[in-house]
Structures are given as structure tokens and as C-alpha cells.
């Protein structure tokens, strides 16, 4: 028997009469086993009061109480993150530094908010969201998820102009007589367009504007 309470009685208290088989040893083992089960039940009950540890069936209740219902974009882990971080994200929302942190915690790291006013002063309320290092291939659902999250936590009067993301590949590319060892493929997404670039991006998205190949220093 290796339970916590039996180990405490056997190794720490070292009662001599439990070291030999007999009714007293069996009694202590039985009580220790019962206490171990109670301990597990207490830990489980405590965890249900913590959104970060509660079972899935209880998480929806925490989400409703914090005005964070599950969306069609959330997987289980992302929904739990939104519920646990609801208060913090409320304070981060509407800030230039806040949106990249929210996206990183949701699963999209290394994003940059770009103010379109730098290119056109008349578009002072517009911004672009640049995702620098996506960790996987993207499809329409990914674009929709980031768009929805950005629109939820952006400043009230700001307008999301477009989302861009880059996929980096270590492949040779020849342009004329010049060999380029590394390329950056930048997919710029905007509502309303229909074309989509070739692989490795997945077909089926509706928001492609154009693709840019940029040379990077190796």
C-alpha cells in the first residue's frame, strides 16, 4: 500500500505495531486508504470553484457569469483561457499593447498593431493586424477567429482594415540569376475578396488580397 496517509503513518510516525501483519495494521491501512479517497474528493471539489481547473460541464457557467460565452471559434483550451482571463482582458482591451497580448494568450503570438494613419492621415481610425509567426497553416476559420477577437477587444471607434500573416520557409528560390535562400510569404486578408494563394496555405478562404515575397537576411 502506497497512499499518502499510510506512508505518513508507516514512514513518519513509525508505529511499531503496524510493521507486522495483524488486525491493527489492517485497521490503519483501511483508515489511511479511506482518508486518501477523501483527500481526492476534497481536491476535486475545490477545483470546481476555480475556472482554470473546473471540469468542462461547469466551465460554461463560469463563462456566462463573466459574460464570456463560448463562440464557434473556441476549442476547449481557448474557451477556458477566455473565461480565466476575462477580467484581465477587459482591462487590456482597447489598448495598442493589449490586443497583441490577448491574441498571444489565445494562441496567436507575435502580432503587431499597425496604425493606417501613417500611410493616410484620413484613415486615422483604421488599423492593420500583422501576425508575424503563425505556428500552423491557416484557413478561413483561423482568419475569422482572429477577426472576431480583434473586433471584440479593439478600441470602440477603431476599424480593422485587414489582417496579414507570414509563413516562412527554408527553400531555394531563383529570381533571374539571383538565388534567395529564404523567403517570406505574406498573405494579406481582407473582407470581400475571393482569391487564395497556392500551397502551403489552404484553399477555400474568401479574404485574400495579394501575396508578397520579401527577401530576408539568412
C-alpha positions in Angstrom: 0.0 0.0 0.0 1.5 3.4 -1.0 -1.1 6.0 -0.2 -0.1 9.3 1.3 -1.7 8.7 4.8 -0.3 5.2 5.0 3.1 6.5 4.1 2.8 9.1 6.8 1.8 6.5 9.4 4.4 4.0 8.3 7.4 6.2 7.4 7.0 9.3 9.7 5.1 8.1 12.7 6.7 4.6 12.5 4.3 2.9 14.8 5.9 -0.4 15.6 2.6 -2.3 15.8 1.8 -1.6 12.1 5.0 -3.1 10.8 3.8 -6.7 11.3 0.7 -8.3 9.8 -2.3 -8.2 12.1 -5.7 -6.5 12.9 -4.1 -3.2 14.0 -2.0 -2.9 10.8 -5.1 -3.8 8.7 -7.2 -1.2 10.5 -4.6 1.6 10.0 -4.3 0.6 6.3 -8.0 0.8 5.9 -8.3 4.1 7.6 -5.4 5.5 5.6 -7.0 4.3 2.3 -10.3 6.0 3.3 -8.5 9.3 4.1 -6.7 9.2 0.7 -10.1 8.9 -1.1 -11.5 11.7 1.0 -8.5 13.8 0.1 -9.0 13.2 -3.6 -12.7 14.2 -3.3 -11.8 17.4 -1.4 -9.3 18.4 -4.1 -11.8 17.7 -6.8 -14.5 19.8 -5.0 -12.0 22.6 -4.5 -11.0 22.6 -8.2 -14.6 23.1 -9.3 -14.5 26.6 -7.7 -11.6 27.5 -9.9 -12.3 28.3 -13.6 -8.8 27.1 -14.6 -9.4 23.6 -13.1 -13.1 23.1 -13.2 -14.5 20.3 -15.4 -15.9 21.2 -18.8 -19.5 20.9 -17.7 -19.1 23.6 -15.1 -17.0 25.9 -17.3 -19.9 27.2 -19.3 -21.5 28.5 -16.1 -18.3 30.5 -15.3 -18.3 31.8 -18.8 -21.9 33.0 -18.5 -21.2 34.7 -15.2 -18.3 36.6 -16.7 -20.1 37.4 -20.0 -17.8 35.2 -22.0 -20.0 32.6 -23.7 -18.3 30.0 -25.9 -18.1 31.0 -29.5 -17.9 28.8 -32.6 -14.2 29.7 -32.9 -13.1 28.4 -29.5 -11.7 25.0 -28.8 -11.8 23.7 -25.2 -8.5 25.2 -24.3 -9.2 28.6 -25.9 -12.6 28.9 -24.2 -11.1 28.1 -20.8 -8.4 30.8 -21.5 -11.1 33.4 -22.3 -13.0 32.6 -19.1 -10.0 32.6 -16.9 -8.5 35.8 -18.4 -11.9 37.6 -18.8 -11.2 40.3 -16.2 -7.6 40.9 -17.3 -8.6 41.0 -21.0 -11.3 43.5 -20.1 -8.6 45.9 -18.9 -6.2 45.1 -21.8 -8.9 45.7 -24.4 -8.8 49.0 -26.3 -5.0 49.4 -25.9 -2.4 49.1 -28.6 -0.3 46.8 -26.3 -3.3 44.9 -25.1 -4.6 43.3 -28.3 -1.3 41.6 -29.1 -1.1 40.1 -25.6 -4.7 38.9 -25.8 -4.0 37.3 -29.2 -0.9 35.6 -27.8 -2.7 34.2 -24.8 -5.5 32.9 -27.2 -2.9 31.1 -29.3 -1.7 33.7 -31.9 1.7 35.0 -30.7 3.9 37.8 -32.1 1.3 40.1 -33.5 1.8 43.8 -34.3 -0.9 46.5 -34.5 -0.2 49.0 -37.4 -1.9 52.4 -37.5 -3.0 53.1 -41.0 -2.7 56.8 -40.3 1.0 56.5 -41.0 0.1 55.9 -44.7 -3.0 58.1 -44.9 -3.9 60.7 -42.3 -7.6 60.4 -43.3 -7.7 56.8 -42.1 -6.8 57.7 -38.5 -9.3 55.2 -37.1 -8.1 52.3 -39.2 -5.5 49.7 -38.2 -4.0 46.5 -39.5 -3.1 43.4 -37.6 0.2 41.7 -38.6 0.7 38.2 -37.3 4.4 37.6 -37.7 4.9 33.9 -36.9 1.8 31.7 -37.2 2.5 28.3 -35.8 0.5 26.3 -38.3 -1.3 26.6 -41.6 -4.2 28.9 -41.8 -7.7 28.5 -43.2 -10.9 30.6 -43.2 -11.8 29.6 -39.7 -8.5 30.9 -38.4 -8.9 34.3 -40.1 -12.5 34.6 -38.8 -11.4 33.7 -35.3 -8.7 36.4 -35.2 -11.0 38.9 -36.8 -13.7 38.3 -34.2 -11.3 38.5 -31.3 -9.7 41.7 -32.7 -13.1 43.4 -33.2 -14.1 42.4 -29.7 -11.1 43.9 -27.9 -10.1 46.8 -30.2 -10.9 50.4 -29.2 -14.5 51.3 -29.8 -14.1 53.6 -32.8 -11.2 51.8 -34.5 -11.8 49.9 -37.7 -9.9 46.7 -38.5 -8.7 47.2 -42.1 -7.0 43.9 -42.7 -5.0 41.0 -41.2 -1.7 39.8 -42.6 0.3 36.8 -41.6 3.7 35.4 -42.8 4.7 31.8 -43.4 8.5 31.3 -43.5 10.1 28.5 -45.5 13.7 27.4 -45.9 13.5 26.7 -49.6 15.7 27.8 -52.5 14.2 30.4 -54.8 15.8 31.7 -58.0 14.9 35.1 -59.4 16.8 35.5 -62.6 20.4 34.8 -61.7 20.0 35.6 -58.0 19.4 32.7 -55.5 17.4 33.7 -52.5 17.8 31.1 -49.7 14.8 32.2 -47.6 11.5 33.7 -48.5 8.7 35.2 -46.5 5.2 34.6 -47.9 2.8 37.3 -46.6 -0.9 36.7 -47.0 -3.0 39.8 -46.6 -6.6 39.1 -45.7 -9.5 41.5 -46.1 -13.3 41.1 -46.1 -14.9 40.6 -49.5 -12.1 39.2 -51.7 -12.2 35.7 -53.2 -8.8 34.5 -54.5 -6.5 32.5 -52.4 -2.8 31.7 -52.8 -1.3 28.3 -53.6 0.0 25.8 -51.0 1.1 25.7 -48.3 -1.9 27.9 -47.5 -5.2 26.0 -47.6 -7.7 26.7 -50.3 -11.2 27.9 -49.5 -10.6 31.2 -47.8 -12.5 34.2 -49.1 -10.4 37.1 -47.9 -7.2 37.2 -49.9 -5.9 40.5 -51.3 -2.4 39.6 -52.5 0.8 37.8 -51.6 4.2 39.4 -51.2 7.6 37.7 -51.3 10.2 39.5 -49.2 13.8 38.7 -49.1 15.2 38.1 -45.6 18.8 38.1 -44.4 19.7 34.5 -43.7 
